[in-house]
Amino acid sequence: MKIAKIIALGTVLLTPAAALADTLYDPTIQHQPQDGVVKLYGAGGPHTAFQKVADVWQKRSGTPVEIIAGPESRWSRDAQSDADIIWGTSEQSMTAFLQTYKTFSSDQVEPIYLRPAIIAVKKGNPKNIKGFDDLLQEDIKIVVTEGAGVYNTSGTGTWEDVAGRLGKLEDVATLRGNIVDFALGSGASFRAFKDLEADAWITWPNWPLTNPDELELVEIEPERRIWRDISVAVAPNASPEARDFVDFLISEEGQEIMATEGWVR
């Protein structure tokens, strides 16, 4: 992936978000979302809860909804063409998206839900992990999700925020020493957790809640707990029904559905 652009007058170092946008943005694509389908694009994680809400709403409204999720590189061109809505799994993720999906702007971004960072462990919790302090013990293998400067993910910096929450440098250093993989994105983290037979994964509630046969959820202590939001942006030229769907997504009924996977308002 291109990280720096070299031009005739010198070398311009791009920020990670700008570098990714520079790779994915295609100015030849015309954004024409009004095709009779409400299309949402974003990173994996919230998509399973979104789909539950969409299943209810489209039966009532008669308007089809498509939830397109996963690594941005897989859907970026389509989103630049026909996205009614984009979602960001953190504020830094949404800010990065706005570099590529230029029909959308910051003043259209609406934070709609929050969720706390948690610890996912193997089903049965064989290491009896009860909280963050247990992650600092010897022989604990931890997976964390990172962007590593080249990937747009809500997990970027999450482990560091949790470890440094009490202002103790030794907590950050000790946790870092137990990390066996800095995976690019949550999907990659889940695979690494299984492939490396890790003991813990610092992630979000939806992963153990939607994979109960493989994972269990351990809460992080309140004094260390951090929260990140999910936000949406509706394109100014979106299908008229797109706003209606967002309104239902945050309605009382929508909140009850989203809460089944750990999303709260």
Order of alpha helices (4+ residues) and beta strands (2+ residues): beta-beta-alpha-beta-alpha-beta-alpha-beta-alpha-beta-beta-beta-alpha-alpha-beta-alpha-beta-alpha-beta-beta-alpha-alpha
